[in-house]
Amino acid sequence: MSHNRKRIAVIGAGISGLAAAYFLQRRHEVVLFEAGGYLGGHANTVDIQLEGQRCAVDTGFLVYNDKTYPNLIALFDELGVASIASDMSFAVSMDAGELEWAGTSLDTVFAQRRRLASPAFLGMLRDILHFNRHARDFLAASVADGATLGQLLDRQRYGRLFREAYLLPMAAAIWSSSPRDILDFPAATFLRFCLNHALLQINHRPQWRTVRGGSRTYVQAIAATLADYRLWTPVNAVRRSHGRMVVETLAGGELFDAVVFATHAPTTLRLLADADARERAVLGAVRYQPNSAWLHTDTGLLPRRRKVWSAWNYLAAGGADGARPVCVSYWLNQLQSLPLKTPVIVTLNPQQPPAAASVLARFEYAHPVMDQAAIDAQQALPQIQGRRGAWYAGAWSGYGFHEDGLKSALRIAAAFDAAPPWAVLG
């Protein structure tokens, strides 16, 4: 990559686009385009008024940890963004509370005392211990044979309750995907992620953290450095022309030396008017799960038993076929240490909307589905990266999380000789 100063467009102002613009502007002229009215994407903090207090709460990106987010931690340090310790407890509530448990303690595991004498429930606990103990062996086998998670569970004959009341709820809550889609994830990808994040062990887990004052704190810090960002400016198309890139908006066409697409892969494919077959194959392989996020105070969307309430609460309706989008309630008081007695909750895809009087806001998000097609697209991404002026950033290029979006931007910054010395790109 030539080190001459270039004019670069960045499309999309989530973590990937913000970071790309932030780093690239150190050596180049950058214009950041955002179709919506705010910067940040899933880093979407809103103010609520409750109990006579004004509180900033997050509705998308909520937490990170001190082990597997090295780039995000370094970025926050550079920006002077403070954090506080968070809680990552997890609960499952099925069939309107007919089965409820949480992993916080033995008291919450057996919140329903009758489960002490339930062969099925005790079998689930044995399956959990067995799965966790053999996860590394399963990873090695899955790398070799390419099994999906569903195939691995079938092969190892894990019980129904282990799947429906533990593993699939945990995974569906993490990736904001339906249980059916989770079963199609490559087992190796799933296991590698869980092992890296210490999700399959009781001791020595990483400390999870949340941004003090909400994630908009880091968004505002980056925005203060940007020379040219344009809200409410949707890009209609991008096309190549005589060795340069034309970005078309309602204001007309604008010439750039390169374009960084920090949009969802299907959106990128729609915008790239002259995509070739290879670009269409890679970008067209990544699916997204749309998720409606309701910010509310309706405790009917938490487990029935108060002692089971956790930071993350998976809710499953009776007779669900696994294709329904995940329903999970994030208890923000616990996650963000809110100084409120009133429970403040973000629920993805509630089976029934929260009570109207409890609703504070509603947002629409989308999360990549990390199935085999998406993993294959990740492997093929270097083949199209930077070709004919087009660059691609996004969490879809990794596990689908904030660290992955940031890392994708850092890789592009490195190609333009603009990455910080602390970047971890491996």
N, C-alpha and C positions, 0 to 999 in steps of 0.2 A: 504494500500500500504506500502510495506517495505521501510524503509528509507535508506537501504543499497545502496551504489553507483552502478548504473546500466549503461549499454551501450545501448544507445537509438539512433535509426535512425529516422530522420525526412525527409519525402519525400515531396518535393514541397516548394518553397521559396517565396510564396506570403506572405501577412501579417500573415496568420495563421502559416505557417511554420517558418518564421523568428521569430515570437514571441515565438513559442514553443521552438525553439532552444535557443533563448536568455535566457529564464527563466529556462529551464531544465538544462542548462549547469552549473547553480549555485550549483547543487548537484550531477550532473551525467555527464558521458562522452557522448557527442552528436556528431553525424555526420549528416550534412545537405546535402541532395542530390537534385540537380536541373537539370532537363533535358535540359533547355535552357542555354543561354549565359549570363544571368544577374539575379541578385537577385531582388525581389520586386513584381513580378507578375503584378497586375494592377497598382502598384506604379511605373510607368514607365515614367521617366523624360528624355527628349531629349533636346539637344542644337540645336538652330536654329540661322542662321546668316541673319539678315535683317537690312536694314537702317544703315549699318556699325556697328551694335551692335550684340553681342552674348547673347542670352537669353535662360534660361532654362524654358521649358514648360512641363506641365504634359499632358498625353494622356489617362490615365485611371482614377485612383483615383484622384479627384480634390479638394473636399471640405469636411469639417466636421463642426459641430456646437458646441456651448458652453453649450448645454443642454443635448443632448442624446448621446454624445460620451465621457463619463467620463473616461473610460479606456484609450482611445487614447490620451486624453488630459494629463492624468497622465503619460503615457509612454513618450510623447513628453517632458514633464517637466523633467522626469528622464534623458532623453537623451540630454537635452539642445537644443531641436529643436524649432526654432522660427516660428511664423505664422503672417499673416496679415489678416485684415478684407477682406471679399469677398462679392460679390453681388449675390443674387439668384433670380433675376428677370426672368420672364418666358413669352414667346411669342408663339403664334400659327399662322402658315401661311398655309392655305389650298388652293388647286387647283391653284397653281402658283400665289398666292397672291390675289385670288378672295375674300377670307375672311382672314383678318389679324387683330390681336389685341394683346395687352400685358397688364399685370396687374399692371404696374408701377404707373400709374396715370389715371385720367379721360381722359386726352388728348390721352394716348396710348390705353386705353380701346376703345375709339371712334376715333381711328386713321383714320378710314373710317367714315367720318361724316354722310354718309347716314344711318349708323347703328342706329343713334339717332331716326330714324323713322321706324326701322325694328321690327315688332312684334316678329319675331323669335329670333333675337338677344337680345332684351329686355327680352324675355321669358327666354333665357339662363341665363341672369344675375339674374333674379328672382329665377330660379332654383338653382343657385350657393348659393345665400343667404339662401334659404330654406334648402338645403343639409347641409351647414355648421352649421346652427342653430340646426338641428335635428340629427347631427352626433352621439352624445352620445346615443340618444334613438335608433338610428339604430344599434349602436354597441351592446347594450343590447339585442335587438331582434335577431341580427345575431348570437350572442353567443348561444342563446337559440335554434335557428332553423337550424343553420349551412348553411345559404344561401350563395350562391356565390354573387359576386358583380353584375353580370349580372341579377341575380334573384332579388336582392334588387332594382336595377334600374327599372326593369319591374314592380315590385310590387308597387313602388311609382310613376310610370308613369312619369318618367323624360323624357324631350324632347330630340329629336335627336341631336340638336345643343349642349345641355348641355353635352351629352356624347361625341360627335365627335369633339367638338371645345374647350372642357374644361377638363372634368374628365379623359377621356381615354388618351388624349395627356399628361396631367400631370403625370399620373401613368405610362404610357409607357416610358416616359422620365426618370422617377426616377428608374424604374426597368430594363430598357433596354430590354423590352419585347414587343411583338406585342399586339395591342389592343384586339385581340381575346383572347390571353392568359390572359390579365388583367381581362377580364370579368369572367374568370374561377377562379380567386383568391377568397379564402374565404373572404366574406365581412368583417368579424370580424378582420382578419389579416390586411386588407387594412385600415379599419377605425382606428384600434388601432395605426397603424404606423402614419397615418396622424394626429391624435390627439396628440400623443406623440411628434411629430415634429412640432406641431403648424402650420401645413400647411393649416388648415381650419379656420384661423382667420386672421384678418387684423392687429391687434395690439399685442404687446408683443411677437413677433416672436423671436426665438433665433438668435444670431449673427452667421453667417456662416464665416468660415475661410479657408484659404489655406496655405500650408507650404511655408515659405519664401525660395526661391531657388529651389523649387520643392520637390516633395515627396521623391526623391532619398536621400535627406538630412537625413531623419530618417533611410532609408535603409542602407546608408553608416555608420551611427552611430552604428547600430546593427552589421553590418558586421565586424566592427573593433573589436568587442568583441568575435567573433566566432573563436574557435580554429581549426575547421575542416569543411569547406564547399566546395562542389565539383560541379562546373559548368560543363555543357556539359556532365552530367553523368546520362543519363536516367536509371531508374530502370525498368528492364524487368519483374520481378516477385518477390513476397514475399510469403514465405511459412513457416509453422511451422515445427519445427523439435526438438523432444525430449525436449520440454519445452522452446525452444528458437525460434527466428525468423531468417530466412535466407533471406537476401536481395541480389538479383541477378542482377548484372550489366554486362557490357561487360568484366569487369575485373575479373568476377567470383562471387562466393557466399561469403557473409560476415555475421558473426553471431552477433546478437544483443539480448538483453533481452526484448526489446519492440520496436515497430515501431509506429510512429505517421504519419498517412496519412493526409497530408495537401494538397491534390489534389482534383480536382472536383470529386464528388461522382461516376460518371460512370468510371472515370479513376481509382479510388480506387478499384472499383469492378473488373476491368480488371486486376489490379496488384495482387490482393489477390487471389493466385492460389487455396487455399483450403478454400475459403469462404463457410460457411454453409448456410442453407436455410434462417435463420433469417438475416444474414448479406446480403445475396443477396436481400432479400425483402426490407430492409431499404435502402441500397445504390442504388438499381435499381429503386427506386421510384422517384428519383430526376432527373428532366430534365434540360437541359441547352439550352439557346438561343445563338447561335454563332453570333457575331457582328463584322463587319469590321469597324475599326476606321481609318479615313483619316485625317491627319494633313495637312492643306492647307491654302491658302489665297484667295480663290475664293468666293467673296461676293454673287455670284449667289446661294449659299447654305445658305444664310441668308434671312430673310423676305424682300420682295420687298421694303417696306417702311422703310427708315432709322430710323425714330423715333420709330419703333416697335422693332428694334434690342434689344435683351436682353441677359442675361448671358446664358440662356437655350432657344433654339428655336426649337419648334416642327414643322416639315414640313410634310404635307400630300398631296399625289397626288389625283387627281380626280378619282373616281371609285374604290378606294382601298377597298378591302373586309375585312380588319381587320386582315388578316393572315400575311401580309407582315411585316418583321421586322421593328421595330421602326426606323424612321429617325429623328435624333435630332442633331442640330449643337450647340456646346458649343463655345461661343465667349470668347476666352481666355484672350483677352485684358481686358475685364470686370471682369472675374473670378479671374485672377491672377495679376491684375494691371500691365500689361506689359508696359514698357516705349516705346511703338511703336505706330505709326500712322497706319501702315498697319494692317488691321484686320487679326488676327491669329485664326484659327478655327479648331476644331476637330469635324468631322461629322461622326456619326454612320450610316452605311447602307444608303449612299446617293442614291436617286432614279436614278440619273445620276452621274457618277464619276466627281469630280472637274476637272477643266481645267488642262491639263497635266502640263503646265508650273507653275501652282500654287501649285502642290503637293510637300510637304516637307517630308512626311513619311507615311507609312501605317502599321497598326498592326491588329492582329486578337485576339479578346477577346471572352470570353464566360461568361454569367451571369445566375445564377440559376433562374428557373421559379417557382415562389412561389405559385403553385396551391395547391389544397387540398391534393394531393398525397405527395407533399413535406412537407406540414405541418404535415401530419400523420407520415412521416419519422422522422421529428424532435422529435415528441412525443415518438417514439420508439427507438431513438438513445441511451438512457441510457441502454437499454437492451443488446446492443452489445458493449458498450464502455468499453475498457480494457479487453475484454474477450480473453483469450489465447494470450495475448501480443499485441493485435491490438487496437490502439486508433485512433479516427477520429476527425479532426479539419476542419473548413471551414466556410465561410460566409453562406453557405447553411443551417447551423444549426440555423440561426436566420432569420433576414429580408433580408440578402443577401449583407450586406455592410461591410465596413472596421471595424467598431466597433464590428460587429458580428463575423468576422473572428478572431479578437483579443480576444474577450471574450471566444471563443471556445478554443483557445490556453491556456488562463489563467485557465480554468477549468481543463484542462489536467495537467498543471503545479501544480495546487492545489492538485491533486491526487498523485503527486510525491513529495509533500511537498516543492515545489519550487516557489509558487506564491508570488508576492510582497504584502506587507501589504495594499496597496491601491486598490487592485483588487476588482471590483464590479461584482459579479458573478450572482446576482439575475436577 
